[in-house]
Amino acid sequence: MDLIQETVLRVIGNVIDSALTVDMDSSLSEMRVNSIKIIQIIAMLENELNFELDEEDLIMSNFATPRQTINLLREKYGSVELA
């Protein structure tokens, strides 16, 4: 698991603050993640991974599942392996 994947899963888990299990293909909308929570997730990811997403990337479909979010970040910023 690389740093991006680990961080995305942890941040989403913290934001939903629930007993629900978050996996790569969990639907965030089914977990009742609304637009405010998506903004929280984006802000936390930008802060923790030290990057800023472009406006054109800030569409809900990029954040529908952890896998889609991870793929977006890897495309934009590459993959960072944990030591």
C-alpha positions in Angstrom: 0.0 0.0 0.0 1.4 3.4 -0.9 1.2 6.6 0.9 -1.7 8.0 -1.2 -3.8 4.9 -0.7 -3.1 4.7 3.0 -3.9 8.4 3.4 -7.1 8.4 1.4 -8.5 5.4 3.2 -7.6 6.9 6.6 -9.0 10.4 5.9 -12.3 9.0 4.5 -12.6 6.8 7.6 -12.0 9.8 9.9 -14.5 12.0 8.1 -17.3 9.5 8.0 -16.7 8.8 11.7 -18.6 5.6 11.5 -18.4 1.9 12.2 -18.7 1.3 8.5 -15.7 -0.4 6.8 -14.2 1.7 4.0 -12.6 -0.3 1.2 -11.4 0.7 -2.2 -14.8 0.4 -3.9 -17.0 1.7 -1.1 -19.6 4.2 -2.5 -19.2 7.4 -0.6 -22.7 8.5 -1.4 -24.1 5.2 0.0 -22.2 6.1 3.2 -24.0 9.4 3.2 -20.9 11.4 2.4 -22.3 14.8 1.2 -20.6 17.7 -0.5 -19.5 19.2 2.8 -17.8 16.0 3.8 -16.2 15.7 0.3 -14.8 19.2 0.8 -13.4 18.1 4.2 -11.8 15.1 2.6 -10.2 17.1 -0.1 -8.9 19.7 2.3 -7.4 17.1 4.6 -5.8 15.2 1.7 -4.3 18.4 0.3 -2.9 19.3 3.7 -1.6 15.8 4.5 -0.2 15.1 1.1 1.0 18.6 0.4 -0.7 19.3 -2.9 -3.5 21.4 -4.4 -6.1 20.0 -6.8 -7.0 21.9 -9.9 -10.5 23.3 -10.1 -11.3 21.0 -13.1 -10.6 18.0 -10.9 -13.1 19.0 -8.2 -16.1 17.1 -9.5 -18.0 14.5 -7.5 -17.3 11.6 -9.9 -13.6 11.9 -9.0 -14.5 11.2 -5.3 -17.3 8.6 -5.7 -15.1 5.9 -4.3 -11.7 5.7 -2.6 -10.4 4.0 -5.7 -11.4 6.9 -7.9 -9.9 9.4 -5.6 -6.6 7.4 -5.3 -6.5 7.0 -9.1 -6.9 10.8 -9.6 -4.2 11.6 -7.1 -1.8 9.0 -8.6 -2.4 10.4 -12.1 -1.8 13.9 -10.9 1.0 13.4 -8.4 2.4 9.9 -8.9 2.6 7.1 -6.4 4.6 7.4 -3.2 5.7 4.2 -1.6 5.9 3.8 2.2 9.4 3.0 3.5 
